[in-house]
Amino acid sequence: MGEAMRAVTIEGGKGGAEALRVEPRERPTPGPGQILIRVAAAGVNRPDIAQRMGFYPPPPGAPDTMGLEVAGEVVEGAGRWKAGDQVCALLGGGGYAEYAVCDARHALPIPKGLSLEEAAGLPETVFTVYANVFEGGRLQAGETLLLHGATSGIGTTAILMAKAAGARVIATGRGAEKAAAAKALGADVAVDVTAEDFEAVTKAEGGADVILDMVGGDYFARNLSVMNTGGRLVYVAAQAGAEVSFNIGRLMQKRGTITGSTLRPRDADEKARLAAEVERVVWPWIEAGKIRPQIDKVFPLEEVAQAHAYLEAGAHVGKVMLKP
């Protein structure tokens, strides 16, 4: 075994949060075009939970361990990066560790004014929101974004990015506290879905041009109901159910588009293209102070089980992080 490091593994290959272990593993060796990063912080995301449960296997060639985003110091450089540079990076896996490797093109500089912990919470959420809301959903200044799951990592990032782009935001969440948090982040309208009907509120606000949904299930028909003519409904998850039925004629009448995507299975060249676009468009917003990552709680690596349980409980506002 080469030089060892601590990394998170799943006892038995899959299971609940209690199956997570911190164990010694061989430090990864970067291949051609890859960099080695000493991890300062790693983001905890819903896809990690899905992988832990056996539902979201890593793509071919990716590490079999969890962790899709990190920030830290380059130990072995490639491409534009040299040893000592500080970066945040999108990974195919392996971020829950003291060291991680990634394609050099998938790393970005730490935006001015951010800590490594804050920057580690950027890649998975910012890349996802940009790809889905701005590319798939084609959100423009002056349009209205309806966003479900407003206080998740994706949700908080989407509020900030949409406002930075000059859009209006209607955000939904479960409970008055989450609605208040969405409003404090800049949402123009925040809906507590346990007490209000988001359909009625959205229609009263003039409808939605783009809808970002991670709920699915019975939200589908309700989203279609509030979609404006020419609207775009974008899916990044379906936590309440992936099977839906709808009236195709209604979609045709609205000239609507239904789309969605995942990030992890995209090929390396596509992720590199997306990274370059994020750096061009989003990094200036961050450095201008329009976007700041919302870090809810930071757990030491040894408390990874508690971090997963905390994220699954759903009380967080923003990102949950691990610190090796």
Protein Blocks (a to p, Z undefined) as FASTA:
>chain_A
ZZdddddddehhiacfklpccdddddddddehiacdddfbdcddfklmmmmnopaccdeh
iafbecjbdcdddfbgchjbcehiacddddfbhklcfbdcddfklpccddehiafklmmm
mmmmmmmmmmmmmmmnopaehiacddehklbmklmmmmmmmmmnopacddddedjklmmm
mmmnopabdcdfklbcfklmmmmnnpafbdcdfklmmllmmmmmmpcehiacddfbdfko
pbdcddfklmmmnopacddddfklpcfklmmmmmmmmmmmmmmmmmnopaccddfbdcdf
klmmmmmmmmmnopagcjddddZZ
